[in-house]
């Protein structure tokens, strides 16, 4: 795949205290295989589907043990410029832009309502190499209790246009790059425990949602929501055995009509 347009999700990784346990879990649930860990880059280990890179796992940095979570990276042609925009629009740069060999430049940030995300300026590593196949990244949503702050931030930092779903029962917005919808934003309801902060929920594609849930829970994962069929696919929200939240979605099993939206 070529370098993605600015603001497009282009990579995902997660820190795990028990990296081998994570590899076993995601290998079983998503069918991933893993490359050699790179000691030069903190034992960063890429995951593959049919030889194509789809994500990575890495041991935690000192002091961050036991804080497993998935981090979604958005494509940027200039990480320094994106970091400046993040600051200008009330976000927080957690890790200054840092060149990672000839692979690219990364930056970590937190948007004003609390969700952590990454920025990736591609070098030789352009991001996801597989799409629309089981095991690959499929979709992402920002879960937040302060949607107005998140909406203003993302629309200011990245070249997004936005559409709001017309549904009195849910506050959901979709962000587009050109004609492509690349990100969702969901207002967190009272169903979320108050201690759960805003976060970016990453979806991985599976061939059978119910089967993936059964494998995940058998291996110590926790089912948080679903499985549920929707116009976009059959999906479920999970936490892995080390506490990282993620979702799975079967894009081939759809139900109902696509919701009506209005531009905002």
FENNORJO-V103240 format. One record per backbone hydrogen bond with DSSP energy under -1.0 kcal/mol. CO is the residue of the C=O (numbers start at 1). NH is the residue of the N-H. E is the energy in kcal/mol with one decimal. If there is no record, write none. Layout:
co=CO nh=NH e=E
co=CO nh=NH e=E
This chain:
co=5 nh=8 e=-2.0
co=8 nh=75 e=-2.6
co=10 nh=128 e=-2.1
co=11 nh=73 e=-3.1
co=13 nh=71 e=-3.1
co=14 nh=58 e=-1.8
co=18 nh=22 e=-2.0
co=19 nh=23 e=-2.5
co=20 nh=24 e=-2.2
co=21 nh=25 e=-2.4
co=22 nh=26 e=-2.7
co=23 nh=27 e=-1.8
co=24 nh=28 e=-1.9
co=25 nh=29 e=-2.6
co=26 nh=30 e=-2.4
co=26 nh=32 e=-1.2
co=33 nh=48 e=-3.1
co=38 nh=41 e=-1.4
co=38 nh=43 e=-1.8
co=38 nh=44 e=-1.1
co=39 nh=42 e=-1.2
co=44 nh=38 e=-2.1
co=45 nh=57 e=-2.7
co=46 nh=35 e=-2.4
co=47 nh=54 e=-2.6
co=47 nh=55 e=-1.0
co=48 nh=33 e=-2.0
co=49 nh=52 e=-1.8
co=52 nh=49 e=-2.4
co=53 nh=129 e=-2.9
co=55 nh=47 e=-3.0
co=56 nh=14 e=-1.4
co=57 nh=45 e=-2.8
co=58 nh=16 e=-2.4
co=61 nh=64 e=-2.4
co=64 nh=67 e=-1.2
co=71 nh=13 e=-1.8
co=72 nh=118 e=-3.1
co=73 nh=10 e=-2.9
co=73 nh=11 e=-1.1
co=74 nh=120 e=-2.6
co=75 nh=7 e=-2.7
co=78 nh=82 e=-2.2
co=79 nh=83 e=-2.6
co=80 nh=84 e=-1.9
co=81 nh=85 e=-1.9
co=82 nh=86 e=-2.5
co=83 nh=87 e=-2.1
co=84 nh=88 e=-2.3
co=85 nh=89 e=-1.5
co=86 nh=91 e=-2.9
co=87 nh=90 e=-1.5
co=92 nh=110 e=-2.6
co=95 nh=108 e=-1.5
co=98 nh=106 e=-2.6
co=100 nh=103 e=-2.0
co=102 nh=124 e=-2.7
co=103 nh=123 e=-2.6
co=103 nh=125 e=-1.8
co=104 nh=100 e=-3.5
co=105 nh=121 e=-3.0
co=106 nh=98 e=-2.8
co=107 nh=119 e=-2.7
co=108 nh=94 e=-1.8
co=108 nh=95 e=-2.1
co=109 nh=117 e=-2.6
co=110 nh=92 e=-2.6
co=111 nh=114 e=-2.6
co=115 nh=111 e=-2.6
co=117 nh=109 e=-2.9
co=118 nh=74 e=-2.5
co=119 nh=107 e=-1.6
co=120 nh=76 e=-2.1
co=121 nh=105 e=-2.5
co=133 nh=136 e=-2.3
co=136 nh=205 e=-3.0
co=139 nh=203 e=-3.2
co=140 nh=184 e=-2.1
co=141 nh=201 e=-3.4
co=142 nh=186 e=-2.6
co=143 nh=199 e=-1.6
co=144 nh=188 e=-2.8
co=146 nh=150 e=-2.0
co=147 nh=151 e=-3.1
co=148 nh=152 e=-2.2
co=149 nh=153 e=-2.0
co=150 nh=154 e=-2.6
co=151 nh=155 e=-2.0
co=152 nh=156 e=-1.1
co=153 nh=157 e=-2.5
co=154 nh=158 e=-2.0
co=158 nh=160 e=-2.5
co=161 nh=176 e=-3.2
co=162 nh=264 e=-2.0
co=163 nh=174 e=-3.1
co=164 nh=262 e=-2.1
co=165 nh=167 e=-1.4
co=167 nh=170 e=-1.2
co=171 nh=187 e=-2.2
co=172 nh=165 e=-2.7
co=173 nh=185 e=-2.5
co=174 nh=163 e=-2.4
co=175 nh=182 e=-2.7
co=175 nh=183 e=-1.4
co=176 nh=161 e=-1.6
co=177 nh=180 e=-2.0
co=180 nh=177 e=-2.9
co=183 nh=175 e=-3.1
co=184 nh=142 e=-2.8
co=185 nh=173 e=-2.4
co=186 nh=144 e=-2.3
co=189 nh=192 e=-1.7
co=193 nh=196 e=-2.2
co=199 nh=143 e=-3.1
co=201 nh=141 e=-1.9
co=202 nh=247 e=-2.6
co=203 nh=138 e=-2.9
co=203 nh=139 e=-1.1
co=204 nh=249 e=-2.0
co=205 nh=135 e=-3.6
co=208 nh=212 e=-2.2
co=209 nh=213 e=-2.4
co=210 nh=214 e=-2.2
co=211 nh=215 e=-2.2
co=212 nh=216 e=-2.6
co=213 nh=217 e=-2.7
co=214 nh=218 e=-1.8
co=215 nh=219 e=-1.5
co=216 nh=221 e=-3.1
co=217 nh=220 e=-1.3
co=222 nh=239 e=-2.1
co=225 nh=237 e=-2.4
co=228 nh=235 e=-2.7
co=230 nh=255 e=-2.1
co=234 nh=250 e=-3.1
co=235 nh=228 e=-2.5
co=236 nh=248 e=-2.3
co=237 nh=224 e=-3.1
co=237 nh=225 e=-1.7
co=238 nh=246 e=-2.4
co=239 nh=222 e=-2.8
co=240 nh=243 e=-2.5
co=244 nh=240 e=-2.6
co=246 nh=238 e=-3.2
co=247 nh=204 e=-2.6
co=248 nh=236 e=-2.0
co=249 nh=206 e=-2.2
co=250 nh=234 e=-2.1
co=250 nh=253 e=-1.0
co=260 nh=166 e=-2.9
co=262 nh=164 e=-3.0
